[in-house]
């Protein structure tokens, strides 16, 4: 906005915060990495449970169904995380 008066020129300009975009990206990346970390932790728990059941030779149909259900939940969760990962972060 420009204002003239009294022989002078007064200029008011609003400049966007230079680092705002970078800060938004950093927050998004941090949130995404937290989601992936939680997912990896849950996968490790799932694998631990499978190992425990294998050592105990717990191979019942009910256990198999439960494991399959848990695996499907993990697959669905990972797809959901990927669908929110607009910036294409690392998945490792």
PDB file of N, CA, C and O in Angstrom, chain B, residues numbered from 101:
ATOM      1  N   UNK B 101       0.845  -1.166   0.000  1.00  0.00           N
ATOM      2  CA  UNK B 101       0.000   0.000   0.000  1.00  0.00           C
ATOM      3  C   UNK B 101       0.890   1.228   0.000  1.00  0.00           C
ATOM      4  O   UNK B 101       1.833   1.321   0.787  1.00  0.00           O
ATOM      5  N   UNK B 102       0.599   2.146  -0.861  1.00  0.00           N
ATOM      6  CA  UNK B 102       1.360   3.395  -0.951  1.00  0.00           C
ATOM      7  C   UNK B 102       0.495   4.539  -0.461  1.00  0.00           C
ATOM      8  O   UNK B 102      -0.704   4.595  -0.733  1.00  0.00           O
ATOM      9  N   UNK B 103       1.126   5.452   0.268  1.00  0.00           N
ATOM     10  CA  UNK B 103       0.444   6.653   0.726  1.00  0.00           C
ATOM     11  C   UNK B 103       1.344   7.839   0.477  1.00  0.00           C
ATOM     12  O   UNK B 103       2.521   7.827   0.838  1.00  0.00           O
ATOM     13  N   UNK B 104       0.792   8.857  -0.138  1.00  0.00           N
ATOM     14  CA  UNK B 104       1.565  10.076  -0.363  1.00  0.00           C
ATOM     15  C   UNK B 104       0.947  11.187   0.479  1.00  0.00           C
ATOM     16  O   UNK B 104      -0.271  11.288   0.620  1.00  0.00           O
ATOM     17  N   UNK B 105       1.788  11.979   1.007  1.00  0.00           N
ATOM     18  CA  UNK B 105       1.294  13.096   1.793  1.00  0.00           C
ATOM     19  C   UNK B 105       2.465  13.875   2.342  1.00  0.00           C
ATOM     20  O   UNK B 105       3.477  13.300   2.743  1.00  0.00           O
ATOM     21  N   UNK B 106       2.327  15.132   2.358  1.00  0.00           N
ATOM     22  CA  UNK B 106       3.369  15.972   2.921  1.00  0.00           C
ATOM     23  C   UNK B 106       4.663  15.922   2.142  1.00  0.00           C
ATOM     24  O   UNK B 106       5.732  16.148   2.711  1.00  0.00           O
ATOM     25  N   UNK B 107       4.596  15.633   0.854  1.00  0.00           N
ATOM     26  CA  UNK B 107       5.792  15.656   0.041  1.00  0.00           C
ATOM     27  C   UNK B 107       6.623  14.387   0.112  1.00  0.00           C
ATOM     28  O   UNK B 107       7.686  14.320  -0.505  1.00  0.00           O
ATOM     29  N   UNK B 108       6.162  13.358   0.860  1.00  0.00           N
ATOM     30  CA  UNK B 108       6.944  12.122   0.964  1.00  0.00           C
ATOM     31  C   UNK B 108       6.156  10.925   0.476  1.00  0.00           C
ATOM     32  O   UNK B 108       4.967  11.036   0.180  1.00  0.00           O
ATOM     33  N   UNK B 109       6.802   9.802   0.393  1.00  0.00           N
ATOM     34  CA  UNK B 109       6.166   8.562  -0.039  1.00  0.00           C
ATOM     35  C   UNK B 109       6.337   7.546   1.076  1.00  0.00           C
ATOM     36  O   UNK B 109       7.439   7.337   1.584  1.00  0.00           O
ATOM     37  N   UNK B 110       5.241   6.925   1.445  1.00  0.00           N
ATOM     38  CA  UNK B 110       5.256   5.934   2.506  1.00  0.00           C
ATOM     39  C   UNK B 110       4.780   4.619   1.899  1.00  0.00           C
ATOM     40  O   UNK B 110       3.702   4.562   1.306  1.00  0.00           O
ATOM     41  N   UNK B 111       5.564   3.581   2.042  1.00  0.00           N
ATOM     42  CA  UNK B 111       5.248   2.298   1.437  1.00  0.00           C
ATOM     43  C   UNK B 111       5.128   1.251   2.535  1.00  0.00           C
ATOM     44  O   UNK B 111       6.039   1.084   3.346  1.00  0.00           O
ATOM     45  N   UNK B 112       4.002   0.548   2.556  1.00  0.00           N
ATOM     46  CA  UNK B 112       3.799  -0.555   3.501  1.00  0.00           C
ATOM     47  C   UNK B 112       3.706  -1.830   2.668  1.00  0.00           C
ATOM     48  O   UNK B 112       2.895  -1.929   1.747  1.00  0.00           O
ATOM     49  N   UNK B 113       4.523  -2.768   2.996  1.00  0.00           N
ATOM     50  CA  UNK B 113       4.506  -4.040   2.269  1.00  0.00           C
ATOM     51  C   UNK B 113       4.536  -5.174   3.281  1.00  0.00           C
ATOM     52  O   UNK B 113       5.218  -5.102   4.303  1.00  0.00           O
ATOM     53  N   UNK B 114       3.802  -6.194   2.981  1.00  0.00           N
ATOM     54  CA  UNK B 114       3.795  -7.375   3.829  1.00  0.00           C
ATOM     55  C   UNK B 114       4.582  -8.457   3.094  1.00  0.00           C
ATOM     56  O   UNK B 114       4.179  -8.923   2.028  1.00  0.00           O
ATOM     57  N   UNK B 115       5.697  -8.842   3.679  1.00  0.00           N
ATOM     58  CA  UNK B 115       6.534  -9.877   3.075  1.00  0.00           C
ATOM     59  C   UNK B 115       6.282 -11.197   3.806  1.00  0.00           C
ATOM     60  O   UNK B 115       6.262 -11.231   5.037  1.00  0.00           O
ATOM     61  N   UNK B 116       6.093 -12.260   3.068  1.00  0.00           N
ATOM     62  CA  UNK B 116       5.893 -13.554   3.729  1.00  0.00           C
ATOM     63  C   UNK B 116       7.159 -13.957   4.473  1.00  0.00           C
ATOM     64  O   UNK B 116       8.276 -13.606   4.094  1.00  0.00           O
ATOM     65  N   UNK B 117       6.942 -14.700   5.534  1.00  0.00           N
ATOM     66  CA  UNK B 117       8.084 -15.192   6.296  1.00  0.00           C
ATOM     67  C   UNK B 117       8.906 -16.096   5.387  1.00  0.00           C
ATOM     68  O   UNK B 117       8.395 -17.077   4.847  1.00  0.00           O
ATOM     69  N   UNK B 118      10.165 -15.763   5.226  1.00  0.00           N
ATOM     70  CA  UNK B 118      11.023 -16.459   4.281  1.00  0.00           C
ATOM     71  C   UNK B 118      11.116 -17.947   4.605  1.00  0.00           C
ATOM     72  O   UNK B 118      11.148 -18.777   3.697  1.00  0.00           O
ATOM     73  N   UNK B 119      11.161 -18.287   5.884  1.00  0.00           N
ATOM     74  CA  UNK B 119      11.354 -19.680   6.282  1.00  0.00           C
ATOM     75  C   UNK B 119      10.048 -20.426   6.526  1.00  0.00           C
ATOM     76  O   UNK B 119      10.075 -21.587   6.933  1.00  0.00           O
ATOM     77  N   UNK B 120       8.914 -19.790   6.289  1.00  0.00           N
ATOM     78  CA  UNK B 120       7.632 -20.423   6.590  1.00  0.00           C
ATOM     79  C   UNK B 120       7.448 -21.737   5.837  1.00  0.00           C
ATOM     80  O   UNK B 120       7.060 -22.746   6.425  1.00  0.00           O
ATOM     81  N   UNK B 121       7.724 -21.721   4.542  1.00  0.00           N
ATOM     82  CA  UNK B 121       7.573 -22.952   3.752  1.00  0.00           C
ATOM     83  C   UNK B 121       8.486 -24.048   4.285  1.00  0.00           C
ATOM     84  O   UNK B 121       8.069 -25.199   4.416  1.00  0.00           O
ATOM     85  N   UNK B 122       9.716 -23.699   4.588  1.00  0.00           N
ATOM     86  CA  UNK B 122      10.660 -24.691   5.108  1.00  0.00           C
ATOM     87  C   UNK B 122      10.202 -25.234   6.461  1.00  0.00           C
ATOM     88  O   UNK B 122      10.330 -26.429   6.725  1.00  0.00           O
ATOM     89  N   UNK B 123       9.674 -24.369   7.310  1.00  0.00           N
ATOM     90  CA  UNK B 123       9.185 -24.810   8.622  1.00  0.00           C
ATOM     91  C   UNK B 123       7.998 -25.749   8.480  1.00  0.00           C
ATOM     92  O   UNK B 123       7.886 -26.725   9.221  1.00  0.00           O
ATOM     93  N   UNK B 124       7.113 -25.462   7.539  1.00  0.00           N
ATOM     94  CA  UNK B 124       5.968 -26.335   7.290  1.00  0.00           C
ATOM     95  C   UNK B 124       6.452 -27.703   6.809  1.00  0.00           C
ATOM     96  O   UNK B 124       5.979 -28.737   7.282  1.00  0.00           O
ATOM     97  N   UNK B 125       7.382 -27.703   5.885  1.00  0.00           N
ATOM     98  CA  UNK B 125       7.938 -28.960   5.366  1.00  0.00           C
ATOM     99  C   UNK B 125       8.605 -29.749   6.484  1.00  0.00           C
ATOM    100  O   UNK B 125       8.422 -30.962   6.582  1.00  0.00           O
ATOM    101  N   UNK B 126       9.376 -29.071   7.327  1.00  0.00           N
ATOM    102  CA  UNK B 126      10.051 -29.757   8.437  1.00  0.00           C
ATOM    103  C   UNK B 126       9.052 -30.378   9.405  1.00  0.00           C
ATOM    104  O   UNK B 126       9.249 -31.501   9.867  1.00  0.00           O
ATOM    105  N   UNK B 127       7.989 -29.655   9.710  1.00  0.00           N
ATOM    106  CA  UNK B 127       6.962 -30.209  10.608  1.00  0.00           C
ATOM    107  C   UNK B 127       6.263 -31.405   9.972  1.00  0.00           C
ATOM    108  O   UNK B 127       6.012 -32.416  10.629  1.00  0.00           O
ATOM    109  N   UNK B 128       5.958 -31.276   8.700  1.00  0.00           N
ATOM    110  CA  UNK B 128       5.318 -32.380   7.992  1.00  0.00           C
ATOM    111  C   UNK B 128       6.237 -33.604   7.991  1.00  0.00           C
ATOM    112  O   UNK B 128       5.791 -34.719   8.258  1.00  0.00           O
ATOM    113  N   UNK B 129       7.516 -33.392   7.691  1.00  0.00           N
ATOM    114  CA  UNK B 129       8.480 -34.497   7.680  1.00  0.00           C
ATOM    115  C   UNK B 129       8.608 -35.137   9.051  1.00  0.00           C
ATOM    116  O   UNK B 129       8.687 -36.360   9.158  1.00  0.00           O
ATOM    117  N   UNK B 130       8.628 -34.332  10.091  1.00  0.00           N
ATOM    118  CA  UNK B 130       8.739 -34.875  11.449  1.00  0.00           C
ATOM    119  C   UNK B 130       7.524 -35.730  11.797  1.00  0.00           C
ATOM    120  O   UNK B 130       7.658 -36.807  12.378  1.00  0.00           O
ATOM    121  N   UNK B 131       6.348 -35.242  11.441  1.00  0.00           N
ATOM    122  CA  UNK B 131       5.125 -36.011  11.705  1.00  0.00           C
ATOM    123  C   UNK B 131       5.125 -37.312  10.917  1.00  0.00           C
ATOM    124  O   UNK B 131       4.744 -38.361  11.435  1.00  0.00           O
ATOM    125  N   UNK B 132       5.556 -37.236   9.656  1.00  0.00           N
ATOM    126  CA  UNK B 132       5.609 -38.431   8.818  1.00  0.00           C
ATOM    127  C   UNK B 132       6.598 -39.444   9.374  1.00  0.00           C
ATOM    128  O   UNK B 132       6.297 -40.636   9.447  1.00  0.00           O
ATOM    129  N   UNK B 133       7.765 -38.978   9.763  1.00  0.00           N
ATOM    130  CA  UNK B 133       8.776 -39.879  10.311  1.00  0.00           C
ATOM    131  C   UNK B 133       8.288 -40.539  11.596  1.00  0.00           C
ATOM    132  O   UNK B 133       8.606 -41.698  11.863  1.00  0.00           O
ATOM    133  N   UNK B 134       7.514 -39.799  12.393  1.00  0.00           N
ATOM    134  CA  UNK B 134       6.957 -40.373  13.611  1.00  0.00           C
ATOM    135  C   UNK B 134       5.972 -41.494  13.266  1.00  0.00           C
ATOM    136  O   UNK B 134       5.958 -42.537  13.920  1.00  0.00           O
ATOM    137  N   UNK B 135       5.157 -41.275  12.243  1.00  0.00           N
ATOM    138  CA  UNK B 135       4.211 -42.315  11.814  1.00  0.00           C
ATOM    139  C   UNK B 135       4.951 -43.556  11.345  1.00  0.00           C
ATOM    140  O   UNK B 135       4.584 -44.677  11.697  1.00  0.00           O
ATOM    141  N   UNK B 136       6.004 -43.352  10.543  1.00  0.00           N
ATOM    142  CA  UNK B 136       6.781 -44.502  10.076  1.00  0.00           C
ATOM    143  C   UNK B 136       7.466 -45.208  11.245  1.00  0.00           C
ATOM    144  O   UNK B 136       7.529 -46.437  11.264  1.00  0.00           O
ATOM    145  N   UNK B 137       7.975 -44.464  12.208  1.00  0.00           N
ATOM    146  CA  UNK B 137       8.632 -45.061  13.375  1.00  0.00           C
ATOM    147  C   UNK B 137       7.642 -45.908  14.175  1.00  0.00           C
ATOM    148  O   UNK B 137       7.970 -47.009  14.616  1.00  0.00           O
ATOM    149  N   UNK B 138       6.437 -45.388  14.355  1.00  0.00           N
ATOM    150  CA  UNK B 138       5.399 -46.150  15.059  1.00  0.00           C
ATOM    151  C   UNK B 138       5.046 -47.420  14.288  1.00  0.00           C
ATOM    152  O   UNK B 138       4.848 -48.484  14.875  1.00  0.00           O
ATOM    153  N   UNK B 139       4.972 -47.292  12.978  1.00  0.00           N
ATOM    154  CA  UNK B 139       4.662 -48.450  12.145  1.00  0.00           C
ATOM    155  C   UNK B 139       5.754 -49.511  12.257  1.00  0.00           C
ATOM    156  O   UNK B 139       5.460 -50.696  12.416  1.00  0.00           O
ATOM    157  N   UNK B 140       6.995 -49.091  12.175  1.00  0.00           N
ATOM    158  CA  UNK B 140       8.118 -50.027  12.275  1.00  0.00           C
ATOM    159  C   UNK B 140       8.125 -50.713  13.632  1.00  0.00           C
ATOM    160  O   UNK B 140       8.372 -51.916  13.725  1.00  0.00           O
ATOM    161  N   UNK B 141       7.854 -49.952  14.680  1.00  0.00           N
ATOM    162  CA  UNK B 141       7.798 -50.539  16.025  1.00  0.00           C
ATOM    163  C   UNK B 141       6.721 -51.621  16.102  1.00  0.00           C
ATOM    164  O   UNK B 141       6.942 -52.690  16.670  1.00  0.00           O
ATOM    165  N   UNK B 142       5.562 -51.332  15.528  1.00  0.00           N
ATOM    166  CA  UNK B 142       4.473 -52.316  15.549  1.00  0.00           C
ATOM    167  C   UNK B 142       4.825 -53.540  14.703  1.00  0.00           C
ATOM    168  O   UNK B 142       4.461 -54.659  15.065  1.00  0.00           O
ATOM    169  N   UNK B 143       5.517 -53.349  13.597  1.00  0.00           N
ATOM    170  CA  UNK B 143       5.962 -54.484  12.782  1.00  0.00           C
ATOM    171  C   UNK B 143       6.927 -55.366  13.557  1.00  0.00           C
ATOM    172  O   UNK B 143       6.847 -56.593  13.494  1.00  0.00           O
ATOM    173  N   UNK B 144       7.839 -54.736  14.288  1.00  0.00           N
ATOM    174  CA  UNK B 144       8.784 -55.498  15.105  1.00  0.00           C
ATOM    175  C   UNK B 144       8.057 -56.300  16.179  1.00  0.00           C
ATOM    176  O   UNK B 144       8.436 -57.435  16.467  1.00  0.00           O
ATOM    177  N   UNK B 145       7.020 -55.721  16.772  1.00  0.00           N
ATOM    178  CA  UNK B 145       6.220 -56.448  17.754  1.00  0.00           C
ATOM    179  C   UNK B 145       5.515 -57.631  17.107  1.00  0.00           C
ATOM    180  O   UNK B 145       5.450 -58.719  17.680  1.00  0.00           O
ATOM    181  N   UNK B 146       4.994 -57.412  15.921  1.00  0.00           N
ATOM    182  CA  UNK B 146       4.305 -58.469  15.188  1.00  0.00           C
ATOM    183  C   UNK B 146       5.274 -59.614  14.873  1.00  0.00           C
ATOM    184  O   UNK B 146       4.943 -60.783  15.071  1.00  0.00           O
ATOM    185  N   UNK B 147       6.461 -59.277  14.385  1.00  0.00           N
ATOM    186  CA  UNK B 147       7.454 -60.304  14.082  1.00  0.00           C
ATOM    187  C   UNK B 147       7.884 -61.044  15.346  1.00  0.00           C
ATOM    188  O   UNK B 147       8.098 -62.256  15.317  1.00  0.00           O
ATOM    189  N   UNK B 148       8.009 -60.324  16.438  1.00  0.00           N
ATOM    190  CA  UNK B 148       8.355 -60.957  17.715  1.00  0.00           C
ATOM    191  C   UNK B 148       7.292 -61.948  18.148  1.00  0.00           C
ATOM    192  O   UNK B 148       7.602 -63.032  18.644  1.00  0.00           O
ATOM    193  N   UNK B 149       6.041 -61.572  17.959  1.00  0.00           N
ATOM    194  CA  UNK B 149       4.942 -62.468  18.301  1.00  0.00           C
ATOM    195  C   UNK B 149       4.957 -63.714  17.411  1.00  0.00           C
ATOM    196  O   UNK B 149       4.716 -64.821  17.892  1.00  0.00           O
ATOM    197  N   UNK B 150       5.237 -63.539  16.129  1.00  0.00           N
ATOM    198  CA  UNK B 150       5.330 -64.695  15.232  1.00  0.00           C
ATOM    199  C   UNK B 150       6.466 -65.625  15.641  1.00  0.00           C
ATOM    200  O   UNK B 150       6.318 -66.847  15.626  1.00  0.00           O
ATOM    201  N   UNK B 151       7.590 -65.039  16.004  1.00  0.00           N
ATOM    202  CA  UNK B 151       8.732 -65.845  16.443  1.00  0.00           C
ATOM    203  C   UNK B 151       8.399 -66.618  17.718  1.00  0.00           C
ATOM    204  O   UNK B 151       8.729 -67.797  17.844  1.00  0.00           O
ATOM    205  N   UNK B 152       7.746 -65.945  18.656  1.00  0.00           N
ATOM    206  CA  UNK B 152       7.356 -66.593  19.911  1.00  0.00           C
ATOM    207  C   UNK B 152       6.409 -67.765  19.641  1.00  0.00           C
ATOM    208  O   UNK B 152       6.571 -68.845  20.209  1.00  0.00           O
ATOM    209  N   UNK B 153       5.431 -67.543  18.778  1.00  0.00           N
ATOM    210  CA  UNK B 153       4.485 -68.601  18.443  1.00  0.00           C
ATOM    211  C   UNK B 153       5.166 -69.754  17.705  1.00  0.00           C
ATOM    212  O   UNK B 153       4.799 -70.915  17.887  1.00  0.00           O
ATOM    213  N   UNK B 154       6.141 -69.434  16.887  1.00  0.00           N
ATOM    214  CA  UNK B 154       6.864 -70.485  16.163  1.00  0.00           C
ATOM    215  C   UNK B 154       7.675 -71.349  17.119  1.00  0.00           C
ATOM    216  O   UNK B 154       7.686 -72.575  17.004  1.00  0.00           O
ATOM    217  N   UNK B 155       8.353 -70.704  18.063  1.00  0.00           N
ATOM    218  CA  UNK B 155       9.136 -71.465  19.047  1.00  0.00           C
ATOM    219  C   UNK B 155       8.238 -72.339  19.908  1.00  0.00           C
ATOM    220  O   UNK B 155       8.634 -73.436  20.304  1.00  0.00           O
ATOM    221  N   UNK B 156       7.032 -71.863  20.199  1.00  0.00           N
ATOM    222  CA  UNK B 156       6.088 -72.640  21.004  1.00  0.00           C
ATOM    223  C   UNK B 156       5.300 -73.616  20.139  1.00  0.00           C
ATOM    224  O   UNK B 156       4.464 -74.369  20.639  1.00  0.00           O
ATOM    225  N   UNK B 157       5.572 -73.595  18.844  1.00  0.00           N
ATOM    226  CA  UNK B 157       4.872 -74.425  17.863  1.00  0.00           C
ATOM    227  C   UNK B 157       3.360 -74.263  17.986  1.00  0.00           C
ATOM    228  O   UNK B 157       2.599 -75.230  18.002  1.00  0.00           O
ATOM    229  N   UNK B 158       2.965 -73.005  18.070  1.00  0.00           N
ATOM    230  CA  UNK B 158       1.561 -72.645  18.189  1.00  0.00           C
ATOM    231  C   UNK B 158       1.016 -72.412  16.776  1.00  0.00           C
ATOM    232  O   UNK B 158       0.937 -71.276  16.309  1.00  0.00           O
ATOM    233  N   UNK B 159       0.647 -73.499  16.111  1.00  0.00           N
ATOM    234  CA  UNK B 159       0.240 -73.431  14.715  1.00  0.00           C
ATOM    235  C   UNK B 159      -1.240 -73.768  14.535  1.00  0.00           C
ATOM    236  O   UNK B 159      -1.600 -74.507  13.619  1.00  0.00           O
ATOM    237  N   UNK B 160      -2.085 -73.239  15.391  1.00  0.00           N
ATOM    238  CA  UNK B 160      -3.515 -73.518  15.274  1.00  0.00           C
ATOM    239  C   UNK B 160      -4.133 -72.615  14.210  1.00  0.00           C
ATOM    240  O   UNK B 160      -3.575 -71.582  13.839  1.00  0.00           O
ATOM    241  N   UNK B 161      -5.294 -73.036  13.737  1.00  0.00           N
ATOM    242  CA  UNK B 161      -6.014 -72.247  12.745  1.00  0.00           C
ATOM    243  C   UNK B 161      -6.388 -70.885  13.321  1.00  0.00           C
ATOM    244  O   UNK B 161      -6.313 -69.874  12.623  1.00  0.00           O
ATOM    245  N   UNK B 162      -6.788 -70.856  14.579  1.00  0.00           N
ATOM    246  CA  UNK B 162      -7.160 -69.592  15.224  1.00  0.00           C
ATOM    247  C   UNK B 162      -5.967 -68.636  15.274  1.00  0.00           C
ATOM    248  O   UNK B 162      -6.127 -67.438  15.040  1.00  0.00           O
ATOM    249  N   UNK B 163      -4.776 -69.154  15.577  1.00  0.00           N
ATOM    250  CA  UNK B 163      -3.575 -68.311  15.604  1.00  0.00           C
ATOM    251  C   UNK B 163      -3.240 -67.794  14.216  1.00  0.00           C
ATOM    252  O   UNK B 163      -2.862 -66.634  14.048  1.00  0.00           O
ATOM    253  N   UNK B 164      -3.384 -68.666  13.221  1.00  0.00           N
ATOM    254  CA  UNK B 164      -3.135 -68.257  11.842  1.00  0.00           C
ATOM    255  C   UNK B 164      -4.087 -67.143  11.427  1.00  0.00           C
ATOM    256  O   UNK B 164      -3.666 -66.164  10.810  1.00  0.00           O
ATOM    257  N   UNK B 165      -5.360 -67.286  11.759  1.00  0.00           N
ATOM    258  CA  UNK B 165      -6.334 -66.241  11.428  1.00  0.00           C
ATOM    259  C   UNK B 165      -5.998 -64.926  12.129  1.00  0.00           C
ATOM    260  O   UNK B 165      -6.091 -63.854  11.530  1.00  0.00           O
ATOM    261  N   UNK B 166      -5.610 -65.014  13.395  1.00  0.00           N
ATOM    262  CA  UNK B 166      -5.244 -63.809  14.144  1.00  0.00           C
ATOM    263  C   UNK B 166      -4.023 -63.134  13.528  1.00  0.00           C
ATOM    264  O   UNK B 166      -3.984 -61.911  13.390  1.00  0.00           O
ATOM    265  N   UNK B 167      -3.028 -63.937  13.159  1.00  0.00           N
ATOM    266  CA  UNK B 167      -1.825 -63.376  12.526  1.00  0.00           C
ATOM    267  C   UNK B 167      -2.146 -62.741  11.181  1.00  0.00           C
ATOM    268  O   UNK B 167      -1.620 -61.680  10.848  1.00  0.00           O
ATOM    269  N   UNK B 168      -2.998 -63.384  10.421  1.00  0.00           N
ATOM    270  CA  UNK B 168      -3.388 -62.837   9.121  1.00  0.00           C
ATOM    271  C   UNK B 168      -4.133 -61.515   9.303  1.00  0.00           C
ATOM    272  O   UNK B 168      -3.920 -60.569   8.544  1.00  0.00           O
ATOM    273  N   UNK B 169      -4.998 -61.452  10.299  1.00  0.00           N
ATOM    274  CA  UNK B 169      -5.731 -60.213  10.584  1.00  0.00           C
ATOM    275  C   UNK B 169      -4.767 -59.096  10.990  1.00  0.00           C
ATOM    276  O   UNK B 169      -4.896 -57.962  10.531  1.00  0.00           O
ATOM    277  N   UNK B 170      -3.799 -59.425  11.856  1.00  0.00           N
ATOM    278  CA  UNK B 170      -2.801 -58.429  12.268  1.00  0.00           C
ATOM    279  C   UNK B 170      -1.972 -57.943  11.077  1.00  0.00           C
ATOM    280  O   UNK B 170      -1.688 -56.751  10.959  1.00  0.00           O
ATOM    281  N   UNK B 171      -1.590 -58.863  10.200  1.00  0.00           N
ATOM    282  CA  UNK B 171      -0.825 -58.493   9.012  1.00  0.00           C
ATOM    283  C   UNK B 171      -1.646 -57.583   8.105  1.00  0.00           C
ATOM    284  O   UNK B 171      -1.130 -56.589   7.593  1.00  0.00           O
ATOM    285  N   UNK B 172      -2.906 -57.911   7.905  1.00  0.00           N
ATOM    286  CA  UNK B 172      -3.773 -57.070   7.071  1.00  0.00           C
ATOM    287  C   UNK B 172      -3.924 -55.672   7.660  1.00  0.00           C
ATOM    288  O   UNK B 172      -3.977 -54.691   6.918  1.00  0.00           O
ATOM    289  N   UNK B 173      -3.993 -55.571   8.982  1.00  0.00           N
ATOM    290  CA  UNK B 173      -4.068 -54.256   9.640  1.00  0.00           C
ATOM    291  C   UNK B 173      -2.795 -53.460   9.369  1.00  0.00           C
ATOM    292  O   UNK B 173      -2.847 -52.258   9.110  1.00  0.00           O
ATOM    293  N   UNK B 174      -1.652 -54.143   9.430  1.00  0.00           N
ATOM    294  CA  UNK B 174      -0.384 -53.459   9.158  1.00  0.00           C
ATOM    295  C   UNK B 174      -0.315 -52.976   7.708  1.00  0.00           C
ATOM    296  O   UNK B 174       0.125 -51.858   7.442  1.00  0.00           O
ATOM    297  N   UNK B 175      -0.743 -53.806   6.795  1.00  0.00           N
ATOM    298  CA  UNK B 175      -0.746 -53.429   5.378  1.00  0.00           C
ATOM    299  C   UNK B 175      -1.654 -52.218   5.161  1.00  0.00           C
ATOM    300  O   UNK B 175      -1.280 -51.278   4.461  1.00  0.00           O
ATOM    301  N   UNK B 176      -2.842 -52.241   5.759  1.00  0.00           N
ATOM    302  CA  UNK B 176      -3.779 -51.119   5.635  1.00  0.00           C
ATOM    303  C   UNK B 176      -3.184 -49.850   6.246  1.00  0.00           C
ATOM    304  O   UNK B 176      -3.305 -48.767   5.675  1.00  0.00           O
ATOM    305  N   UNK B 177      -2.547 -49.986   7.399  1.00  0.00           N
ATOM    306  CA  UNK B 177      -1.949 -48.837   8.079  1.00  0.00           C
ATOM    307  C   UNK B 177      -0.835 -48.227   7.218  1.00  0.00           C
ATOM    308  O   UNK B 177      -0.745 -47.006   7.089  1.00  0.00           O
ATOM    309  N   UNK B 178       0.013 -49.083   6.631  1.00  0.00           N
ATOM    310  CA  UNK B 178       1.092 -48.591   5.787  1.00  0.00           C
ATOM    311  C   UNK B 178       0.542 -47.864   4.561  1.00  0.00           C
ATOM    312  O   UNK B 178       1.066 -46.819   4.174  1.00  0.00           O
ATOM    313  N   UNK B 179      -0.496 -48.402   3.956  1.00  0.00           N
ATOM    314  CA  UNK B 179      -1.116 -47.728   2.801  1.00  0.00           C
ATOM    315  C   UNK B 179      -1.655 -46.362   3.208  1.00  0.00           C
ATOM    316  O   UNK B 179      -1.548 -45.396   2.452  1.00  0.00           O
ATOM    317  N   UNK B 180      -2.229 -46.285   4.390  1.00  0.00           N
ATOM    318  CA  UNK B 180      -2.752 -45.004   4.884  1.00  0.00           C
ATOM    319  C   UNK B 180      -1.615 -44.003   5.100  1.00  0.00           C
ATOM    320  O   UNK B 180      -1.739 -42.832   4.743  1.00  0.00           O
ATOM    321  N   UNK B 181      -0.520 -44.463   5.678  1.00  0.00           N
ATOM    322  CA  UNK B 181       0.639 -43.589   5.875  1.00  0.00           C
ATOM    323  C   UNK B 181       1.148 -43.099   4.523  1.00  0.00           C
ATOM    324  O   UNK B 181       1.418 -41.910   4.357  1.00  0.00           O
ATOM    325  N   UNK B 182       1.281 -44.003   3.563  1.00  0.00           N
ATOM    326  CA  UNK B 182       1.753 -43.635   2.225  1.00  0.00           C
ATOM    327  C   UNK B 182       0.815 -42.625   1.563  1.00  0.00           C
ATOM    328  O   UNK B 182       1.272 -41.717   0.869  1.00  0.00           O
ATOM    329  N   UNK B 183      -0.490 -42.780   1.773  1.00  0.00           N
ATOM    330  CA  UNK B 183      -1.436 -41.861   1.138  1.00  0.00           C
ATOM    331  C   UNK B 183      -1.325 -40.450   1.709  1.00  0.00           C
ATOM    332  O   UNK B 183      -1.717 -39.486   1.051  1.00  0.00           O
ATOM    333  N   UNK B 184      -0.800 -40.318   2.914  1.00  0.00           N
ATOM    334  CA  UNK B 184      -0.615 -39.002   3.538  1.00  0.00           C
ATOM    335  C   UNK B 184       0.793 -38.457   3.328  1.00  0.00           C
ATOM    336  O   UNK B 184       1.094 -37.338   3.743  1.00  0.00           O
ATOM    337  N   UNK B 185       1.642 -39.229   2.697  1.00  0.00           N
ATOM    338  CA  UNK B 185       3.045 -38.848   2.517  1.00  0.00           C
ATOM    339  C   UNK B 185       3.209 -38.089   1.207  1.00  0.00           C
ATOM    340  O   UNK B 185       3.705 -38.631   0.219  1.00  0.00           O
ATOM    341  N   UNK B 186       2.784 -36.827   1.213  1.00  0.00           N
ATOM    342  CA  UNK B 186       2.781 -36.013  -0.002  1.00  0.00           C
ATOM    343  C   UNK B 186       4.169 -35.642  -0.486  1.00  0.00           C
ATOM    344  O   UNK B 186       4.357 -35.379  -1.674  1.00  0.00           O
ATOM    345  N   UNK B 187       5.143 -35.616   0.410  1.00  0.00           N
ATOM    346  CA  UNK B 187       6.477 -35.178   0.039  1.00  0.00           C
ATOM    347  C   UNK B 187       7.414 -36.331  -0.297  1.00  0.00           C
ATOM    348  O   UNK B 187       8.574 -36.110  -0.644  1.00  0.00           O
ATOM    349  N   UNK B 188       6.915 -37.562  -0.194  1.00  0.00           N
ATOM    350  CA  UNK B 188       7.734 -38.709  -0.595  1.00  0.00           C
ATOM    351  C   UNK B 188       8.955 -38.935   0.263  1.00  0.00           C
ATOM    352  O   UNK B 188      10.073 -39.015  -0.247  1.00  0.00           O
ATOM    353  N   UNK B 189       8.752 -39.037   1.553  1.00  0.00           N
ATOM    354  CA  UNK B 189       9.879 -39.232   2.475  1.00  0.00           C
ATOM    355  C   UNK B 189      10.409 -40.646   2.446  1.00  0.00           C
ATOM    356  O   UNK B 189       9.831 -41.539   1.826  1.00  0.00           O
ATOM    357  N   UNK B 190      11.510 -40.827   3.125  1.00  0.00           N
ATOM    358  CA  UNK B 190      12.137 -42.142   3.227  1.00  0.00           C
ATOM    359  C   UNK B 190      11.244 -43.062   4.045  1.00  0.00           C
ATOM    360  O   UNK B 190      10.633 -42.633   5.024  1.00  0.00           O
ATOM    361  N   UNK B 191      11.168 -44.306   3.651  1.00  0.00           N
ATOM    362  CA  UNK B 191      10.332 -45.280   4.358  1.00  0.00           C
ATOM    363  C   UNK B 191      11.168 -46.280   5.122  1.00  0.00           C
ATOM    364  O   UNK B 191      10.668 -47.333   5.518  1.00  0.00           O
ATOM    365  N   UNK B 192      12.418 -45.971   5.333  1.00  0.00           N
ATOM    366  CA  UNK B 192      13.269 -46.907   6.054  1.00  0.00           C
ATOM    367  C   UNK B 192      13.520 -46.421   7.449  1.00  0.00           C
ATOM    368  O   UNK B 192      14.222 -47.081   8.215  1.00  0.00           O
TER     369      UNK B 192
END
